[in-house]
């Protein structure tokens, strides 16, 4: 019996370690470090946080890579990043890749961490200015997805100010604006929705369901009464498809 318990504990620890690695530690496909050669096709750098890295929730960049082989997509998303983190790595992770186009989806963690709005504006503006000064890339800013699917909560009212800043800075910097929040809100306004209630145990549970039991992100979201968000923050496949569609339309318009 004792041996069985030990084996069971070892398997549990191994499974937890695997989920932790695949979700939080594994580098994304084609990260900025892979940008060592001159691009042979238009290079698109997608910069942001876990919503872009795509190891917890929809990997929308993988979907774009499969559908649009004429482009090279670089995944410059890092779990947990804020706008300040992105500004600190703009030279190494965006400029050094010599991109033809850059998408920015950053700010969810700023909202969650109560980063002052003026500080967020300065970080976002500084990132865009650096990209434009050092590259000839077109830049697109995406509005931030809701936090939780109930749009009438305090955190989503706070998020409204950050999205207003994104739209304002896009106009000022002659960058393009991709209305991700607006597209998601159109869907979420229909019917009652779950309020924001994110926790790391919930995120880990969602990741375990996906990586250990091969459940799709949409299925995991629906099991929690959600439609577009796996764990109140990260994108289900349907949410990721909205990002991919917006990016595709933007690239075709370049």
Helices and strands as residue ranges (DSSP letters): H 2-20, I 21-25, G 32-34, E 43-48, H 50-53, H 60-67, E 72-77, H 83-88, H 90-93, G 95-97, E 101-105, H 108-112, H 117-134, E 138-142, H 154-172, E 176-178, H 180-188, H 200-213, H 217-223, H 237-252
